[in-house]
Amino acid sequence: MEIQRYVVRPGSLEHLTLRDDALLPPQKDEVQVAVRAIGLNFADIFSIWGLYKAAPKEPFTPGLEFAGVVIAVGPEVTRFRAGDRVMGITRFGAYTTGINISEKYLAPIPPEWNCSTAAAYLVQTITAYYGLFHLGALQPEQNILLHSVAGGVGLQALKIAKAQRCFVVGTVGSAQKVDIARAHGCDCVLVRGPKFEQELRHALGHRPLHLVFDTIGGRYFRIPWKMLAPMGRMIVAGSSRYASVGNRPNLFRLLWHYLTRPKIDPQALPEQNRGLLGFNLIYLYERIEMLPPILAHLEQMQLTPPHVGHSFPFEQMRDAILLFQSGKTVGKVVVQVAAPC
Ligand SMILES: NC(=O)c1ccc[n+]([C@@H]2O[C@H](COP(=O)([O-])OP(=O)(O)OC[C@H]3O[C@@H](n4cnc5c(N)ncnc54)[C@H](OP(=O)(O)O)[C@@H]3O)[C@@H](O)[C@H]2O)c1
């Protein structure tokens, strides 16, 4: 199969180029997918900048998720056949028009979704699920704080928490994002700013803060950490404050955020009676057997489909990434390879 794929030499978005290539027929348990839509994730930015530990250091094709149509299957494939619509995750390589991938990394697209919606689902929803349930031990009716609640992970986490009847305080970076967070059920939306601590206290009132899902870091970690209730849990999934607009990282900004990062004394944790856990989904790639039960539980929750906030054609991948790293997006940023399937 003739394909086109983006390749980047890590360090700068300027190094992202489009290449013609060819795929071999799928091997053994592999499925060959004609990619129709690619979901962007915040990790893409850091991997392109060469700042993501799990990403290759040599030129590589970025991208962690996609959706499309099965073209051919290897002899040992049991779950899919040509013509099926699938969504999938990959440890890089998704910025492409075609991919060969083991069937264990694929799931069927629900009949009522198109490929664009499907490309918006897996990474961000599993991130939200794993953080809230596996690490956060989320219980019904807890009070929780979700940062970047109008973003890709944020909206999915919000829906999961509301399905457990939790009281959710969400934060956003600008007032334009408040309405979408409210429309998805967020009980209280705070626009992050100098009065964050007072506003969070006011939003919680007498409610104990049971769980925080932190994706920003810095003071937005430090303030809720102080406010966590006994036995509360802080889940750290990212540090989006390190992002900035432009082709390359802003090194002064990076250094400043690094030097001023919160520092937690493990010996103080038992005294404080709080938990701190972190994770990176990419390391669960080798634990793919965890995926089916997670997807099954998510299906039971009957969440509404993920919100695709921005769509770009494949040729405008660079513009899509620049918008994403600006912090102005809501929901998922999707890149379309062809008409949605
Ligand atoms: N650990 C994992 O396995 C895993 C997996 C997926 C995602 N994540 C993390 O989850 C977070 C959300 O990821 P996502 O893909 O769903 O992205 P997203 O939330 O859709 O977009 C990122 C958001 O980060 C916020 N932000 C805060 N400071 C920023 C800055 N300096 N520059 C740009 N944006 C900034 C912006 O929203 P507001 O300003 O409105 O808050 C922006 O819209 C990221 O931190 C990501 O690294 C972790």
The ligand as an SDF file (V2000), in Angstrom:
LIG
                    3D

 48 52  0  0  0  0  0  0  0  0999 V2000
   -0.0560   10.6290   31.6050 N   0  0  0  0  0  0  0  0  0  0  0  0
   -0.6560   10.2630   30.4910 C   0  0  0  0  0  0  0  0  0  0  0  0
   -0.6210    9.0940   30.1220 O   0  0  0  0  0  0  0  0  0  0  0  0
   -1.3760   11.2830   29.6750 C   0  0  0  0  0  0  0  0  0  0  0  0
   -2.0810   10.9140   28.5240 C   0  0  0  0  0  0  0  0  0  0  0  0
   -2.7690   11.9120   27.8080 C   0  0  0  0  0  0  0  0  0  0  0  0
   -2.6970   13.2320   28.2510 C   0  0  0  0  0  0  0  0  0  0  0  0
   -1.9770   13.5360   29.3550 N   0  0  0  0  0  0  0  0  0  0  0  0
   -1.8730   14.9150   29.8430 C   0  0  0  0  0  0  0  0  0  0  0  0
   -3.1770   15.4100   30.0360 O   0  0  0  0  0  0  0  0  0  0  0  0
   -3.1860   16.8020   29.7400 C   0  0  0  0  0  0  0  0  0  0  0  0
   -4.2790   17.0700   28.7170 C   0  0  0  0  0  0  0  0  0  0  0  0
   -3.9190   16.4250   27.5150 O   0  0  0  0  0  0  0  0  0  0  0  0
   -4.8560   16.5590   26.2370 P   0  0  0  0  0  0  0  0  0  0  0  0
   -4.1710   15.8140   25.1560 O   0  0  0  0  0  0  0  0  0  0  0  0
   -6.2420   16.2120   26.6020 O   0  0  0  0  0  0  0  0  0  0  0  0
   -4.7680   18.1130   25.9170 O   0  0  0  0  0  0  0  0  0  0  0  0
   -5.8880   19.2330   26.1170 P   0  0  0  0  0  0  0  0  0  0  0  0
   -6.2890   19.2720   27.5550 O   0  0  0  0  0  0  0  0  0  0  0  0
   -6.9340   19.0740   25.0990 O   0  0  0  0  0  0  0  0  0  0  0  0
   -5.0460   20.5290   25.7530 O   0  0  0  0  0  0  0  0  0  0  0  0
   -4.0520   20.9810   26.6390 C   0  0  0  0  0  0  0  0  0  0  0  0
   -4.6020   22.0810   27.5520 C   0  0  0  0  0  0  0  0  0  0  0  0
   -3.6250   22.3730   28.5210 O   0  0  0  0  0  0  0  0  0  0  0  0
   -3.9260   23.6480   29.0760 C   0  0  0  0  0  0  0  0  0  0  0  0
   -2.6890   24.3760   29.3100 N   0  0  0  0  0  0  0  0  0  0  0  0
   -2.2580   24.7530   30.5180 C   0  0  0  0  0  0  0  0  0  0  0  0
   -1.1050   25.3890   30.4290 N   0  0  0  0  0  0  0  0  0  0  0  0
   -0.7780   25.4330   29.1320 C   0  0  0  0  0  0  0  0  0  0  0  0
    0.3140   25.9940   28.4040 C   0  0  0  0  0  0  0  0  0  0  0  0
    1.3240   26.6230   29.0070 N   0  0  0  0  0  0  0  0  0  0  0  0
    0.3160   25.8710   27.0850 N   0  0  0  0  0  0  0  0  0  0  0  0
   -0.6680   25.2120   26.4550 C   0  0  0  0  0  0  0  0  0  0  0  0
   -1.7230   24.6440   27.0960 N   0  0  0  0  0  0  0  0  0  0  0  0
   -1.7760   24.7720   28.4130 C   0  0  0  0  0  0  0  0  0  0  0  0
   -4.8500   24.3390   28.0630 C   0  0  0  0  0  0  0  0  0  0  0  0
   -6.1830   24.3220   28.5940 O   0  0  0  0  0  0  0  0  0  0  0  0
   -6.6440   25.2950   29.7710 P   0  0  0  0  0  0  0  0  0  0  0  0
   -5.7480   26.4820   29.7090 O   0  0  0  0  0  0  0  0  0  0  0  0
   -8.0530   25.5950   29.4790 O   0  0  0  0  0  0  0  0  0  0  0  0
   -6.4630   24.5270   31.0250 O   0  0  0  0  0  0  0  0  0  0  0  0
   -4.8160   23.4040   26.8660 C   0  0  0  0  0  0  0  0  0  0  0  0
   -5.9860   23.4740   26.1090 O   0  0  0  0  0  0  0  0  0  0  0  0
   -1.7850   17.1720   29.2550 C   0  0  0  0  0  0  0  0  0  0  0  0
   -1.0610   17.6630   30.3660 O   0  0  0  0  0  0  0  0  0  0  0  0
   -1.2190   15.8390   28.8170 C   0  0  0  0  0  0  0  0  0  0  0  0
    0.1730   15.7980   28.8770 O   0  0  0  0  0  0  0  0  0  0  0  0
   -1.3310   12.5830   30.0720 C   0  0  0  0  0  0  0  0  0  0  0  0
  1  2  1  0
  2  3  2  0
  2  4  1  0
  4  5  1  0
  4 48  2  0
  5  6  2  0
  6  7  1  0
  7  8  2  0
  8  9  1  0
  8 48  1  0
  9 10  1  0
  9 46  1  0
 10 11  1  0
 11 12  1  0
 11 44  1  0
 12 13  1  0
 13 14  1  0
 14 15  2  0
 14 16  1  0
 14 17  1  0
 17 18  1  0
 18 19  2  0
 18 20  1  0
 18 21  1  0
 21 22  1  0
 22 23  1  0
 23 24  1  0
 23 42  1  0
 24 25  1  0
 25 26  1  0
 25 36  1  0
 26 27  1  0
 26 35  1  0
 27 28  2  0
 28 29  1  0
 29 30  1  0
 29 35  2  0
 30 31  1  0
 30 32  2  0
 32 33  1  0
 33 34  2  0
 34 35  1  0
 36 37  1  0
 36 42  1  0
 37 38  1  0
 38 39  2  0
 38 40  1  0
 38 41  1  0
 42 43  1  0
 44 45  1  0
 44 46  1  0
 46 47  1  0
M  CHG  2   8   1  16  -1
M  END
$$$$
